[in-house]
Amino acid sequence: MSLLVIEGLTLESSGQNLVSNLSLAVGPGARLGLIGESGSGKSLTALAAIGLLPPDISVKGSVRLDGKEVVGAREEELVPLRGAVAATVFQEPLTALDPLMKVGRQVAEPLVRRYRREGRALDRKAVAREVRSLLERVSLPDIDRIMNAYPYEISGGQRQRVAIAMALACRPKLLIADEPTTALDVTTQAEILELLSDLVRENGMALLFISHDLPVVARVVEEVAVLRRGELVEQGPVKTVFSAPSHDYTKTLVSAAAAFDQALEPIR
Amino acid sequence: MSLISFDAVSFGYSSQQQVLHDVSFKIEAGVNVGLVGESGSGKSTILKLLLGLARPSSGAIRFGNEALEPGNRDFMRRYRRAVQAVFQDPYSSLDPRQKVEAIIAEPLRALGISGPRRPAIEAALRDVGLPTDAISRYPHEFSGGQRQRIAIARAIVARPQLILADEAVSALDLSTRIRIVELVRDLSKAMAILFVSHDLGVVASLCEEIIILERGRIVESGRTSEILARPQHPYTQKLLASVPRMPVP
């Protein structure tokens, strides 16, 4: 059974369709990339998947997370799904982290929630140990300093690693990453992409990776879906879609990305 | 004689905090140069110095054979006529209360360039691929890519020798970005571009020469094709290896 099943999803705001009749599925351990330009509805789709859509958007269709309907569900029904089934990493780690909370406590928060969910005793030392090991797993240096630092005291790449550690703390079955490297430098981006692929593989997590950047998506997923103005125009394995796109819009995107890529050809 | 030369330029906001160290490079007429670096590399500081918004702590910047003198109005008028800029965000770089005509005419007005303005504005609009009836409209009526075309029209209306492009396509969607890059490539037949960007693919497709900056220092510079093929400095090697590539079919 698929972890995330979106069926006939239509999102509408003031008479305008932001997403139209979208259907997607992500199975356990699968890695799907959602590609689109601005206004394609890719981020709204991510928010819809975890039931975090703004209230002024009307929703039709169905979104099931691990078999449970998200559309129309009450907040109390959604809370247990978030983290346990799906955790999200957003684009801007500075706004995703609480500016007034030290990193260590911030990572401990979802961890404590998981301990409660699993009915485990809340042992402070055990929590601290696991926070430390999570920060180690996302390859953060100087963990004593970072645990005691506020988000503004660490770099952008380090903040994104913290956000990933928080998502991992939930042990989700599905990780949703919405442009997780767009705000980062190229060298940092390469490290975070590698980290994400490793973690997803090691933990057998499924991944829904949202991005406008074709080569970035190609680095982490095996299948892509292309969105344009809220409509799914094409879906298939990365290699097929990027080498032989069938829809005109995908062709435009692929040929633009290939042109910039070609300019770098002396590297190869 | 070079159009612009940086000779051992250093800059710091305070004596403890040096952000540019001993930076030297030249921009020749008609040659596109890419200035590449990550955050904190000093790209924006170099642009600030080139725009005359800051002065070097040491070293010299020259325009032709004259020293860059931000305080000298006569000099700055000549300099701005020759050196214009296009910025990253076309939503904040165009005055929302002015019509396109006034926006594009701005350098002609500010630089006191005489002669009829309308033909110059219409020519600039044609050069950037916008219809001439755009003249009587406001920025909000245009998409991001079209706005960037307006910003470019404003930069070229006084027929400068050099355009400073600060991440000028980074905010644009891929399908728009490729068209603006093509436009800039066409325009650069008549002028040089200093293209400041973190995006190596864009820089490589536009610039014959490239300068790689890391933490305020030039680590490597030269012909783009050579640096891509044989990067010498470890940082350049790391940077190139980090660029995500399209999968090989």
Interface residues (C-beta under 8 A of the other chain):
Chain A: E37 S38 G156 D185 V186 T187 T188 Q189 A190 L193 H212 D213 L214 P215 V216 A218 R219 V238 K239 F242 S243 A244 T252 L253 S255 A256 A257 A258 A259 F260 D261 Q262 A263 L264 E265 P266 I267 R268
Chain B: E38 S39 G144 D173 L174 S175 R177 I178 H198 D199 L200 G201 V202 A204 S205 S225 E226 L228 A229 K238 L239 L240 A241 S242 V243 P244 R245 M246 P247 P249
